[in-house]
Amino acid sequence: MNTEKRHKLRSRINRIRGQVEGLGRMVDEDKYCVDILTQIAAARSALDTLGVELLADHLEGCVVGHGSGSEHHCAEPMTREQLIAEVKTTLSRFLK
């Protein structure tokens, strides 16, 4: 993952952290339940967007680019079948 992409992901994570901290403040301040639930939905959406971005990066660099040297330095050598199994496992975890 290049530096610019990492910076964008870090910024997104920091925004999500702020949303979650805001949820804690809302509970502490006894805010209206519907408002808290709305913020929970926004945080979930932000996490989903982050996940899709990471998944797309993984598919591009580590699956499609497997064996080309563009994969993550922690990626282990895998057969085509192993790559497909990894993607299936990752998707099933992400989509729960």
Secondary structure in CASP SS format (residue, H / E / C, confidence):
PFRMAT SS
TARGET T0000
AUTHOR 0000-0000-0000
METHOD secondary structure of the structure
MODEL  1
M C 1.00
N C 1.00
T H 1.00
E H 1.00
K H 1.00
R H 1.00
H H 1.00
K H 1.00
L H 1.00
R H 1.00
S H 1.00
R H 1.00
I H 1.00
N H 1.00
R H 1.00
I H 1.00
R H 1.00
G H 1.00
Q H 1.00
V H 1.00
E H 1.00
G H 1.00
L H 1.00
G H 1.00
R H 1.00
M H 1.00
V H 1.00
D H 1.00
E C 1.00
D C 1.00
K C 1.00
Y C 1.00
C H 1.00
V H 1.00
D H 1.00
I H 1.00
L H 1.00
T H 1.00
Q H 1.00
I H 1.00
A H 1.00
A H 1.00
A H 1.00
R H 1.00
S H 1.00
A H 1.00
L H 1.00
D H 1.00
T H 1.00
L H 1.00
G H 1.00
V H 1.00
E H 1.00
L H 1.00
L H 1.00
A H 1.00
D H 1.00
H H 1.00
L H 1.00
E H 1.00
G H 1.00
C H 1.00
V H 1.00
V H 1.00
G C 1.00
H C 1.00
G C 1.00
S C 1.00
G C 1.00
S C 1.00
E C 1.00
H C 1.00
H C 1.00
C C 1.00
A C 1.00
E C 1.00
P C 1.00
M C 1.00
T C 1.00
R H 1.00
E H 1.00
Q H 1.00
L H 1.00
I H 1.00
A H 1.00
E H 1.00
V H 1.00
K H 1.00
T H 1.00
T H 1.00
L H 1.00
S H 1.00
R H 1.00
F H 1.00
L C 1.00
K C 1.00
END
